[in-house]
Amino acid sequence: MANPITLDIPHTLGKQAVRARLEGGVAQVVDKIPGGGNVVHRWEGDTMHFTVQAMGQTIASSATVFDDKVHAVVDLPGILGLFASKIKGAIEREAPKLLK
């Protein structure tokens, strides 16, 4: 069973600029994972759905772009749920850098 992390990341860029940054930034996720991994993504309207596969785990996520924020949902499978607070903290630190 997945343990979802939800958070809102504010921005002042406008939807198109945020979409472009998310598009360019999603591939960088694997650079943050020891040993690397694989990221697959697709857009449905203003929502980017993506999965990260690394270390035998698959994390399904989505990021919905609004005029003033990005609403992110990260579903942590199994044992990764134990690290939810640390993972959420890392996202809260790193995601705003992408949207500046």
C-alpha positions as CSV (number, residue, x, y, z in Angstrom):
1,M,0.0,0.0,0.0
2,A,1.3,3.4,-1.0
3,N,1.9,6.2,1.6
4,P,1.1,9.5,-0.2
5,I,3.0,12.8,0.4
6,T,1.1,15.9,-0.7
7,L,2.5,19.4,-0.8
8,D,1.9,22.7,-2.5
9,I,4.9,24.6,-3.9
10,P,4.1,28.3,-4.6
11,H,5.4,30.1,-7.7
12,T,5.0,33.4,-9.6
13,L,6.1,32.2,-13.1
14,G,2.8,31.4,-14.8
15,K,1.7,28.0,-16.0
16,Q,3.6,27.8,-19.2
17,A,7.0,28.6,-17.5
18,V,6.3,26.1,-14.7
19,R,5.4,23.4,-17.2
20,A,8.6,24.0,-19.1
21,R,10.7,23.9,-15.9
22,L,9.0,20.7,-14.8
23,E,9.5,19.1,-18.2
24,G,13.2,19.9,-18.0
25,G,13.6,19.1,-14.3
26,V,11.9,15.7,-14.2
27,A,14.9,14.0,-15.7
28,Q,17.2,15.4,-13.0
29,V,15.4,13.4,-10.4
30,V,17.5,10.4,-11.1
31,D,20.7,12.4,-10.5
32,K,19.6,12.7,-6.9
33,I,19.3,8.9,-6.4
34,P,22.4,6.9,-5.5
35,G,22.9,4.4,-8.2
36,G,20.6,6.2,-10.6
37,G,17.2,5.1,-11.9
38,N,14.7,5.7,-14.6
39,V,11.9,8.4,-14.9
40,V,9.0,8.2,-17.3
41,H,6.5,11.1,-17.5
42,R,3.4,12.2,-19.5
43,W,1.1,15.2,-19.4
44,E,-2.7,15.2,-19.0
45,G,-3.8,18.8,-19.2
46,D,-1.9,20.7,-16.5
47,T,-0.9,17.6,-14.6
48,M,2.3,15.8,-15.2
49,H,2.2,12.2,-14.1
50,F,5.6,10.5,-13.6
51,T,7.1,7.4,-12.2
52,V,10.6,7.0,-10.8
53,Q,12.1,3.5,-10.7
54,A,15.2,3.0,-8.6
55,M,16.6,0.5,-6.1
56,G,13.8,-2.0,-6.9
57,Q,11.1,0.5,-6.1
58,T,8.6,2.4,-8.3
59,I,7.3,5.7,-7.0
60,A,4.2,7.1,-8.8
61,S,3.9,10.9,-8.6
62,S,1.9,13.8,-10.1
63,A,2.4,17.5,-10.2
64,T,-0.6,19.7,-11.1
65,V,0.2,23.3,-12.2
66,F,-2.0,26.1,-11.0
67,D,-1.6,29.8,-11.6
68,D,0.1,30.3,-8.2
69,K,1.3,26.9,-7.1
70,V,2.2,23.3,-8.0
71,H,0.2,20.6,-6.1
72,A,2.4,17.5,-5.9
73,V,1.4,14.0,-4.8
74,V,4.1,11.4,-4.3
75,D,3.0,7.8,-3.5
76,L,5.7,6.0,-1.6
77,P,5.5,2.3,-1.8
78,G,6.0,-0.1,1.1
79,I,9.2,0.5,3.2
80,L,9.8,4.0,1.7
81,G,6.7,5.2,3.6
82,L,8.9,5.0,6.7
83,F,11.0,7.8,5.2
84,A,8.1,10.0,4.2
85,S,9.0,12.9,6.4
86,K,12.6,13.0,5.2
87,I,11.5,12.6,1.6
88,K,8.9,15.4,2.0
89,G,11.6,17.6,3.6
90,A,13.9,17.0,0.6
91,I,11.2,17.9,-1.9
92,E,10.2,21.0,0.1
93,R,13.9,22.1,-0.1
94,E,14.6,21.3,-3.7
95,A,11.3,21.9,-5.6
96,P,11.2,25.6,-5.0
97,K,14.7,25.9,-6.6
98,L,13.2,24.6,-9.8
99,L,10.5,27.2,-9.8
100,K,12.6,30.3,-9.2
